[in-house]
Amino acid sequence: MKRKKFLQRSAAVIGSSLLPSFAFAKETGKKSLRFAHLTDMHLKPGLIPETGTAKALHHVQQLKPKVDFIINGGDAIMDSLGADKQNTEIQWNLFKGTLQRENSLPVYHCIGNHDIWGWFIKQDRPENDRLYGKVWVVETLEMKNRYYSFTKGNWHFIVLDSTQLNPAGGYIAKLDTGQLDWLQQELASAPAGKFICLVSHIPILSICAGLFFDKTESNGDLKIQRNLMHTDFIQLKKIFLKFPNIRVCISGHIHLQDEIDYLGIKYYCNGAVSGNWWKGAFQEFEPAYAIVELFDNGTSKRTMIKYEQTN
Ligand SMILES: [Zn+2]
């Protein structure tokens, strides 16, 4: 659908009274940075995913006051872990085209597990292809690297790459050794006086990671699977304790929402734009994205925003 028609319809459906307004910064009088965190868009060809993604992007751009930028939290496309080259190319072309047509805000990208190409392909040896693994997503989204940092206002952002291949099958949520070394250097050399916001696709700490399957083990244990929350959390926690300027960690991946305050850090797991992979709500959570406000005194506020997926 053409952008103009979309905007006309969006305006009709949303209406000005339903647009969220953010009075928080005004109330507290603290200068703030405000961005939208859109995670788990899982874009693929089809009326509902295409319409829904465009709707979410339009909704963000109509917010008053305006957001400064968007963070794409990963799983931008439905899946390329097990998809062939042709199918992966179709999904990336659709994602890039959608961003170009439907969005004019700056976007910072984070890699999700489903954005990685070929790890689950059993034949044709994709590992010999130049685009294997994370090369395709990094090149397509023109990322500086699979993990990187940037500074905005009083905050320094560190974007991580959570997903590591498990040689025994599947993937594990953790930082590889090189990335962990880089993170420690990055934390030690972050601009003086800035607060830090970490961005990861898979949560570093989350209770919804344990609720993903909506049940306990037969003995009553609540299990947090190694591909649903960072397995190196305890190691990371010890590092984080040395850097009290780390205040916020945001993530996606689980399609559920939670907010945890642990040892001086706010951990926000921010649902999914695609909800139940474009089939309505996932458990209790409707398709949504987050607005994150970061204040100059190191505090933060996360607001989940629902939007209408279809016309
Ligand atoms: Zn994911």
Boltz pocket constraint, residues with backbone or C-beta under 6 A from the ligand:
constraints:
  - pocket:
      binder: B
      contacts: [[A, 74], [A, 75], [A, 112], [A, 113], [A, 114], [A, 201], [A, 252], [A, 253], [A, 254]]
      max_distance: 6.0
